[in-house]
């Protein structure tokens, strides 16, 4: 039995690989790899938030966030990504998980004072209404907007 497998095994594997490769159609990308460029947007000075717009457009709001960088001043706090068109009012914020109400919180992470945080997602963070990144000096579930951070990122 082993001798038969030694003779047939490699040929069978090669045949299965050939059949699998033959059955796959090549995938077309909507743009050539390496040629997609998403311009960086951001606040020119320290602010409490930044509303992302689609690149090359002055209408509507961006709905896919690829990266965010936040540079803090003297205050530590939380970078918060909202599915919104404007920064929500100060107070408790609701997570977007199992929530259909907007605005809602998509993502939050703490940032030390006088430091920076950069995040980049391989698959973009998606929103339904828009992308707003804010900086808060309180707990991750509570927004206390603080104009002490500079916010940059890539969104479409």
C-alpha positions in Angstrom: 0.0 0.0 0.0 2.8 2.4 0.9 4.5 1.7 -2.4 1.3 2.5 -4.3 1.0 5.8 -2.4 4.6 6.7 -3.1 4.0 6.2 -6.8 0.5 7.8 -7.0 0.8 10.3 -4.1 2.9 13.0 -5.9 1.0 12.6 -9.2 -2.3 12.9 -7.4 -1.2 16.0 -5.5 0.0 17.7 -8.7 -3.3 16.9 -10.5 -5.4 18.3 -7.6 -3.3 21.5 -7.6 -3.7 21.9 -11.4 -7.5 21.4 -11.2 -7.7 23.9 -8.3 -5.7 26.5 -10.2 -7.7 25.9 -13.4 -11.0 26.6 -11.6 -10.0 30.0 -10.3 -10.6 33.1 -12.4 -8.1 35.9 -12.0 -9.5 38.8 -9.9 -9.6 42.3 -11.3 -9.0 45.2 -9.0 -10.7 48.5 -9.6 -7.3 50.2 -9.5 -3.7 49.0 -10.0 -2.0 47.9 -6.8 0.2 50.6 -5.4 -1.5 53.4 -7.3 -4.3 54.1 -4.8 -3.4 57.2 -2.8 -5.6 58.5 0.0 -4.6 62.0 1.0 -4.1 62.8 4.6 -6.5 65.3 6.2 -6.2 66.9 9.6 -6.5 69.8 11.9 -4.0 72.7 11.4 -3.9 73.4 15.1 -4.9 71.8 18.4 -8.6 71.1 18.4 -11.2 68.9 20.1 -12.3 67.1 16.9 -11.9 66.7 13.1 -14.7 65.9 10.6 -13.4 63.8 7.7 -14.6 64.5 4.1 -14.2 62.2 1.1 -11.0 62.9 -0.7 -11.4 65.2 -3.7 -14.9 66.2 -2.6 -16.5 69.0 -0.7 -19.8 67.2 -0.4 -21.0 64.7 2.1 -18.9 63.0 4.7 -16.2 60.3 4.6 -17.5 56.9 5.6 -14.3 54.8 5.6 -11.4 55.5 8.0 -8.1 54.0 7.1 -5.7 55.7 9.6 -5.7 58.2 12.4 -2.9 59.9 14.2 -3.4 62.1 17.3 -0.8 64.3 18.9 -1.7 65.4 22.4 -0.6 68.4 24.4 -0.4 68.7 28.2 -3.6 66.6 28.7 -3.9 62.9 28.6 -7.2 61.5 27.3 -9.0 59.3 24.8 -9.1 59.5 21.0 -12.7 58.6 20.0 -13.9 57.7 16.5 -17.6 58.5 16.0 -20.1 57.5 13.3 -21.4 61.0 13.1 -21.4 64.2 11.0 -20.5 66.5 14.0 -18.9 65.9 17.3 -21.6 64.7 19.8 -22.3 66.8 22.9 -20.3 66.3 26.0 -21.6 63.5 28.2 -22.2 59.7 27.9 -21.6 58.2 24.5 -23.2 55.1 23.1 -21.3 52.3 21.4 -22.2 51.5 17.8 -22.4 47.8 18.6 -26.0 46.6 18.2 -27.1 50.3 18.0 -28.9 51.9 15.2 -28.9 55.4 16.7 -26.4 57.9 15.4 -24.1 59.4 16.6 -22.3 56.5 18.2 -18.8 55.5 19.2 -17.0 53.2 16.8 -13.6 53.1 18.6 -11.7 54.6 21.5 -8.2 54.4 22.9 -6.3 56.2 25.6 -3.4 58.5 24.8 -0.8 59.9 27.3 -0.1 63.6 27.6 2.6 65.1 25.4 2.6 62.0 23.1 1.1 60.6 19.9 -0.8 57.6 18.8 -1.1 56.3 15.2 -3.4 53.6 14.1 -3.8 52.1 10.7 -6.4 49.5 9.7 -5.9 47.0 6.8 -9.6 47.1 6.3 -11.1 50.5 6.9 -13.3 51.3 9.8 -16.8 51.8 8.2 -19.4 54.3 9.3 -23.0 54.9 8.1 -23.3 58.6 8.4 -19.7 60.0 8.6 -16.4 59.9 10.4 -15.6 62.3 13.2 -12.5 61.9 15.4 -12.6 63.6 18.8 -10.3 64.0 21.8 -11.8 63.6 25.3 -10.1 64.0 28.7 -12.4 61.7 30.6 -13.3 58.0 30.6 -13.8 56.1 27.2 -17.6 56.1 27.6 -17.9 59.8 28.3 -17.0 62.7 26.1 -15.5 65.8 27.5 -14.1 67.5 24.4 -10.7 69.0 24.9 -9.0 71.3 22.3 -5.6 70.1 23.2 -4.8 67.6 20.4 -3.9 67.7 16.8 -5.8 65.1 14.6 -4.7 63.6 11.3 -5.9 60.7 9.2 -6.9 59.1 5.9 -10.6 58.6 5.0 -12.7 58.3 2.0 
